Amino acid sequence: MFEKVLVANRGEIAVRVMIACRELSIKTVAVYSEADTNSLFKKYADESYCIGPSKARRSYLNIEKIIEVAKECGVDAIHPGYGFLAENALFAEVCKREGLKFIGPSSSAIATMSSKINARKVMKRAGVQIVPGIERGIENSEEALDIAEKLGYPVMLKCSSGGGGRGTQIVHEKAKLEKALELSQSIAKAVSRDTSVYIEKYLEKPRHVEIQLLADEKGNIIHLGDRECSIQRRNQKVVEEAPSPIMTGELREQLGSMAITAAKLIHYVNAGTVEFLYSNNNFYFLEMNARLQVEHAITEMVTGIDIVKEQIKIAAGEELSCKQEDVKISGCAMECRIYAEDPFNNFMPSPGKIKMYRHPIGPGIRIDSGVKRGSVLPFYYDSMLSKLAVWDRSRGDAIRRMRTALWGYVITGVKTNIPLLNTIMRNEHFFVGDYSTNFIEEHNIIEEIKKNNQSIKCVT
């Protein structure tokens, strides 16, 4: 087992990884930017070092500086968390070259799956149904118009690289395609070296379902069931649950088997997630995330398997701690992402100082947080403060527990999206599991926030 691990990330995921390391008796090293000098995650580490100015490209994305600190501290391995360098094939390769274990998949697996175009090709070889479209970048607007005509509108333009839905454009008519293509291509150039943009058919009212995988270096691969992540705003997940309300045991095994077959094709090792879209009784491959997912907590809650500790053990050369037949899904877990943003002002980021911070308590409640009272939220990074997850024996009970937990979550000094989450949890369509990725727009959730926020008072 490793003696010392550097966590190349910040916020709640850095805290989460450090807790897992502590439980495995591994010392940890935190790296932080000038903006995070007084951050909570520093306090969880055994050692901490400033690696640069506030802007991420000069700190959390500075591979050379992170490696320099790692070698000076004598760490055995680096955990990238998610975001920043987590799916950077070059970073994984540099770690290997410098004799540092990268706690994640190989650089070749990352390179293959971080390209959505390459991932589509892999899944096609694995016999997984993909959304109708092309497996190459669009060369010009004339070609895009021709492909869109064949697929039929609406269509979707996507950047081959980059997550979080960046560069994704839904086009409903021919007249708007050329401008949308220009926008997607400009975003692709800004976020990645891979500037490819491809086109696929837009599925009406799809559901977003994903399969969690674990694979060790001995060739053992298992899946830990499914999660549903259809509640999204601007292509960003807001609420996740495990298992999906539409999933059956038979379907879970079918999708799990597909995901494992695809992982074997690229000799995948460590934690990963294969994402699908469900539409008109069909599942289509969406993409594969070659890293730990934000929403891993809810899978841990329904399976009892600590995914982060499994990641570390796998990277240390150990076999998986369980076999597929040992994986059991128990009850329902639900997660809400708590963001520092103003739901009454077009969800603008709300940086600032937290004056009061009190998280909910009670049975079946889990908080993965990167902040505390007095924390200062810089505007340089993602605005997620924490993740609130609950577990109960049934989906209905989990929703009721989440309502109570949100009521008990108090954050002042900055605006948060808790009013949005409260509104979602009280929607009758969500309660019965009748929703899609268009849920927020379809049910006018934004308009409902004001009305609900007046009737739901938090603990003060």
C-alpha positions, 0 to 999 in steps of 0.5 A: 500500500502507498505511504503518501498520496498527493491530491491534485485537486481542491474543495470537497473532492480533495477532502473526500480523497483525503478521508479515504487515505486516512482510513487506509493509514496513508499520509496526504499532501494538498496542493493549493492556489493563492485563492485557496490559502485558507481553504478547508481541504488544506486542513485535512492534509498532513502537508500542504503546498502553494503551487501558484496564482489563483487562475487554474491554468497556473496552479491546478492545471500546472503539471510541472509544478504539481510533479515538482511538489510530488517529488520533493515530498516523496509521494508514491501516488497522485489522486486527481479527483475529478475535473482539472487534470483527472482526464488529462492523458498527458498528466497520467503519462508524466506521472508514470514517467516520473515514477509516480502512480496515477490513481486512475486509468492509463493514459491510453485509456484516458486518451481513447475515452476522452475523445467522444468520437473515439469512444463512439467507435469503441462502443460500436465495436463492443456492440453497444447501440450509439446515437445515430450520427458520425464518428469523425469531426465535421469538416465544414458547414456544407457537410454539416448541413448534408448530415443534418438533413439525413439525420433529420432535425433536431440535431446536436453538435458536440465537442469531441473533447471536454465535459460538462456539456461545453460546446453542445448545441441543439439545432432545430432548423437548417437556418440556425445550423451554421451559426451553431457550428461556428459557436461549437467549434470556437468553444472546442478550440478554447477548451481542448487541443482536440478541436473536433466537433461532430453531429448526432441526432437529438433525442427528444426527452431522453433520460440519462442513465449511467453504469459505474465500473471498477476494474483492477490490474489483474483483469477483473471488472465489475459494475456497481449498478446504475445511477440516473442523472436526468435532472440537469440545467444547461447540460449540468447534472443537478440531482442524481439518484441510484438506482434509476426509477426505470431500471429493472434487474435484467436491464441493469445486468444487460447495461452492466455487461455492455459497459464491462465489454467496452472496458475490456476492449481498451484494457481499462483499469480503475474506476470509470462510468459509462453513460447512456441515453434512454429514449423510446424504449432504447438505450444509446451510448453517450460517453465514458468518464475515465475518472471518479464521478461527482455522484459516486457517493450515491452508489457507495450508499446503495452498495456499501462499497467505498469507490475511492478506497477501491481506486487507491487499492487498485492503483496499489496493485490489489485485486478488487475486494468483491466479485460481481455476485457480491454486489447488492443494491439496497434501498435508494440514494439521492444526491443534490449538488449545492452550488453558490449561485443565485436562482433569482438572477439567472443562476449567476455565480455567487462568490463571497464569504460564508457567514453561517454554515450549518449542514443537516443532520439525521439518519441516512444523510451524508454531506461531502463538503469543501466549505465551512463558516468563514470560507471565502468562495473565489470566482476562479473555480466551479461554484459547487460547495458541497454534495448532499446525499440521502439514503432510505429504503424506498425512493419515496422515503428518500425524497421525503428525507431529502426535503427535510435535509434541504430544509435543514441546510443553512448557508448565508453570505452567498446565494445558493441553488437550494430553492431550485432543489427544494422545488424539484423535490416537491414536484409531483412528476419527479416524485413518481419518476416521470422525468427527462433531461428536459424536466426543468424547462418542461415543468417551468421549474424556474418560475416555480422557485419564487412561489415555493421559496416563500412557503419553504423556510429553512432552519435559522 
